[in-house]
């Protein structure tokens, strides 16, 4: 009963507050971005290495494994997946959501540079 009595006594204030909230809600809804596909960023870096037509078995031991070994040391890596085909490999690094991706990219580039400096031997 007390709430109803308060609302009756202050009907103008309640009406103004309700109208203000409705106007602010409509304004916020109109400014809200919309789209069919929302913009989503996944914490992922893909490393692609290519050479001549080396067989996948040789490329796996000479390029893919060394890259995987050094890339596991990058901070924040949760999962590494690789795919090796004739003369190329694709290594996908998935990071934790809280990872600073600019820093992770710098670390990945430095690790790849380390592997590039090593002499490669294709059998």
Buried (B, 14 or more C-beta within 10 A) or exposed (E): EEEEEEEEEEEEEEEEEEEEEEEEEEEEEEEEEEEEEEEEEEBEBEBEBEBEEBEBEBBBBBBBBBBBEBBEEBEBBEEBEBEBEEBBBBBBBBBEEEBEBEEBEEBBEEBBEEBEEEEEEEE
